[in-house]
Amino acid sequence: MAASRGCLGRCQYCGPAALHTLERREGVRAGVTKEVLTRAGVGGVRRREIDAVCDEMAELWHRRGVRYFYFVDEHLLPYAEHEALEYLRLWKRGLAERGVGAFGIGTMLRADRITPAIVAAFAELGLVRVFVGLELATAEEGHRFGRPPPGDSELALLEQLADLGVVTVSNLMLVNPCSTPETIASGIDLLDRVPRGVFEATRMMVYHGTRLHQTMQEEQRLIGNPFRYGYTFSDPRVERFAEIFMRLRAEAFWDYSVAFRTHDAFLALGLARRLHAERVEPSWVERLERARARVNRLYVESYRSALDLALSGGGFAEAVPLVRAARSRAAEIEAELESIEDKLGRLGSRRIFAPMRAAAASFVSFV
């Protein structure tokens, strides 16, 4: 589902931000004033009426048996705390008036736009899963790309969400065009401080039309084509780390990564606890929490080893022992997850990962 459109952020790497800028530019070129564009929500955030959202959810809940609602919004809630709390209050009342029973909600939220009060109110409504973007680790990177790095208060929110039974997954763009060995080390340290939930470290992507795309062109660092852009690094140590990093992700952690698989198992558990808590065994929670801690430790230790290897002159070829060791550790965790997933499957909560079906659907859609 979607309850809103747009985002007030203007991160340099963000596709929606580029589209917002294009919207505004085309509106002005067509002779529309900026004031009129702003009032119409062009290049900003547009929200559906909360009654329309409640109507759609009620229709799906009563007639289709839907019990999990995933919202694709960039940031589902209003940015100001008092507005977000009022939005959640109206949402909860609207669903109650329509006779909607137990359900779960998943969405994306910006860590710098939520507070403990918002987290508590959203969890009470039915939030069970949230993607919380950490994005960048250092002030230097935040200044360069227009997204402030998370601080202690943002990390504390992950702890609060977990205490309320909300599963989280976070993303850190550990490799980006202005990466240095120092920023990479800071990023790994940040991942090591993530208190609960799981995380993924990624490489920043370049999308056509973004400010990052323009910058990489101007600096003559852009490679590839609009289907898949890349960029070069000025520091050979960062280049070597990027090679090892991608090899770890592809060969040790895999496409359906061990972190996301752990997250999916937690999501199934969180949803099961909302729908039929009496059938959930406490031991499942304990086993999953141990698996989560092992996954996070595996990622942090593997990336630290990768950075050490890159700094000592090693690259793609020299990473074979590191990748094999990481794959072995990941396989042990996956075996434990398989056992837990089988139990969750009896509750109808197991996710079926079908990458070839997804690839086929994407290909047909593209054609």
N, C-alpha and C positions, 0 to 999 in steps of 0.2 A: 504494500500500500504506500501511498504518498499523502502526507498531510500539509506539505509546504513545497515551495520551489525556490531555489536560490540560496545564497549565503552572503553574508556581509564581508567575509574575508576576501583578500586579494593576494593570496599566496602565489608566488611567481611560477610555481610548477603546476598549478591547478587548472584543469580544463574548464570547469564551470566558471571560474573567475575570468578566464579568457573570453568565454561566451558572453558574460555580463558586460565586459568592456566593449565587445563588438556590438551588442544590443544598443548600448548608449551611443556609440559612435554613429551607428546607422540611423538612430532616431534623430540625433542632432543634424545629420546630413540631410534628412528628409524634412527638416524645418520645424521639428518639435522642440520646444524649450526643455531645458534640463529639469525645470520645476514640474512640468507636466509629466515627463518621463518618470520622475521620482514618485509622484502621486499615483501613477498607474502601476508602480512596482517594477518598472523595466530596469533591469540591471541590479535589482535588489532582492528582497525576500517577499514572496507572496504566499499567503496562508489560506487554506480552505476554512470554511466555517466549521467549528467544532461539532455542530449538529450533523453536518454532512459526513464527517469522519465516524461519528457514533452510529449513524444510520447504516453506513457501509459495513462496519464491524458487526452490528446486530444482524444484518442480513446474512452475512457469512457465518456467524455463530449459530443462528437458529436454523437456517435452511441448508447450509452446506456442512455443518459439523466442524467448522474451523475452530481450532483452539490455540493456534500460534499465529501471531500477526507480526510480520517483519516490515518495518518502515524504512524506505530507502532514502529518506531526507538527509541532506548534508548535516544538519543539526535540527533535530525534531522540535525542540522547544524554543519559545521566545528567549532572547538573550538576557534580559533583565530578570533578576530573581523573583520580584513580586509578580511580574507578568507570567513567568513560567509556573509559579505556584498557583495562580488563578486559572491558568490554562489546564493544569492537571486536576484542579478541583472541579471545573466544569466538565472535563472529560469523564471523570469518575461518576459524577452525578448523571451525566447523559447516558452512560452505559447501564447504570442501575435502573434508570427510568425505562429502559428498553428491555429489561429482564435478561441482560447478558450475565452469564455465570462465570465460572473459573476459566481463565485463559492466561496466556503469556505474551509478552511484547518483546521484540528485539529491535534494535535501532543503532544509529551512530550518534555520538555526542562529542562535542569539543570539551576537553578537560578544563580549559580556561573559562568555560561558559556555564559550568554547573557548580553547585554548592552542596554542602551536607544536607541542607533543608530540601533542596530539589531532589537529591538522590533518595532521601527517605520517602518523600511524597510519591515519586515515580515508582519506587519499589512497592509501595502500598497499592498503587493502581494495578500493577501486574508486570512490571519490568523484570525480565529474567535473563536477558542477554544484551550487552552493549559493546560496541566497538569504540574504544577510546583511543584516539590518535595521540601518540606522544610526538611523532613526526621527526623532531630534531633534538639534538642533545646539548648544544652550546649556544651561548649568546651570539657568537660570531655567525653561526649558521642561521640562527633565527633572524638576525638583522639582514643577512644576505637574501633570504627567501621569503621574508614577510610573515613568519610564524614563530611566536615566542616559544622557547623550550619550556618543558614542564618543570615545576619546582616541587618542593616537599608537599605543598598543599594538594597539588594535583595527584601525586603518588598516594597521599593519604586517602583520597577518594576511592582509589582502587581497593584499598583495605575495607573501607566502609561498604562498598558495593558487595564485596565478597561476604561480609558479615550479614548482609541483608538477603543473601541467597541469589545475588545477581552475578552471572558469570561474565568475565570480561576478556577481551583480546585486544592487544595494543600493537601499534605499528611504529617502528623507528626506522627512518631512512638513514641507515648506518653509512651507506656509500652514496655520495652525492658529488656534484661537480666541484665543490670547494673543500672536499675532504682532505684532511692531512692525517698523518699518523696520530697526532694529538687529539683531533676531533673524533677519530675512530676509537681511540682508547677511552675518551670521555663517554662516547656512546655505549661502549661495552660496560663501563662502570654504571651508567644509568640503568641499563637492562638488569644488572646485578642487584639494583636497588628496588626493582619492581616487586612489591610485597605479596601480591596475590594475582590470580589469573595467569594467563599465558601471553606471550608476545611473539612477534615476528620481526626480524631485522630484514630490511629490503634495500634495494638500490633505487634511488630516485629516477623516475622515468621522465623523458622529455616528450611532451605532447604538442602537436602542431598548433601554432597560434598563441601559445602561452608566452609570457615574458621570458621564461627560461629558454624556450626555443629561440627567441630572438637574440638573447644574450649569447647562447652557444654559437649561433651563426656569426655574430659580430666578432667573437673571440676565435673563430675558425676552429672550433673544437667539436662541431656537430658531425656525426657520422650516421650512416644508415639512410632511411627514407621514411615517409610518413606512416608506413605500416609498422616500423620498428626503428625508432631513433636511438642512438647511443651518443657517447661523448668520450673524449680522451682526457687523460690526467697528465698534469705537468710533472708530478712526482712519481718516479718509477716505483717507489715503495707502495704508494697507494694503488698503482696499476697492478702490482703483484698481489696485494691483499684482495683487490676486487676479483681477480682470477680465482684465488683460493676460495673466497667467499661464495662465488657463484657455483663453484664445484661442490662445496659443502651442501648448498641448498639443493642442487640437482641430484647428487649421487648419495648423499648421506641422509638428508632430511626428506627428500622426495617431493613430488608435486603436491600430493595430499600430505602436507608435512605432519610430522609427529606432533608439533605444537597445535596445529589446527585440528588434528584428530582428537587430541586431548580436550581441546576447547569444545568440540562437537559432543564429546561424551559428557562433559560438564553441562552443556546446554540441555541434552536429553534428560540428565538427572534433575536439573533445575526445573524444567517443564513438568517432569513427572511429579516433583514435590508439590507443585501448585495444583495439579489435576487429581492425583491420587496419592497423597503423602503416606497413607497407611501401608502402601505396598513397597515403599522405598526402604531398603535396609541400611542402617547407619554404617555398616562396614563398606558399602559402596563409596560413600563419601570419603571415608578414610583412605581407601585404596586409590581413589582418583586424586586426592590431595597429594599423596606420596608420588604418584606418577607425574603430576604437574611440577612438583619441586624437582624431580629428576630431569624433566624436559628442560626447564629453565636453566638448571645447572649445566646440562649438556651443551646448550646453545652458548652460554657465557664462556665456558671453558674452551669450546671449540673455536670461537671467534678470537679469544685471547691467544690461543696457540697459533691461529692463522696469522694474526698480526705479528707475533714473534717471528714466525717463519718468514714473512714478507720483509721484515726489518733486517733479517740476517741474510737476505739475498735469495730466498726460495720463492718459487712461483707455482704455476699450475702443475708442472711435472713433479715437483718435489713434494706436493701435497698428498700423494697417494697414501702414505701411512696414516696421516691425520684423518683423511676421508674414510679409510677402512675402519679405523678405530671408532669414529663417530657413528658410522653405519651399524657397527656391532652393538653399540650402546643403544642406538635408536631402536634396533630390532628387539632388544630385550624389553624396552618400554612398550613397544607395539604389541608384543605378546600379552603383556598384562592388560593393555587396553582392549584387546580382542576378547579376553575373558569377561571384562566388565561390560563391554558392548553387548555380548550375548545375553547377559542378565537384563540390561536395559531394553533389549529388543523384545523381551517378553511383555514389556509394558507398552509396546508399540511406539517406542521413542527413538529407535536407532536410525541414524541417517545412512542412506545408501549413497556411496561415493561412486559416480559413474562418469569418469572423465571423457570417455569416447562418446557417450550419449550427448554430453554437453558440447563436445567438439562438433558432432554432427548437427546438432540444433543450431549452433553458432554459424556453421557453414551454410546451412539452408537459409537462415535469416539473412546472412550477408548476400547470398545470391538473389 
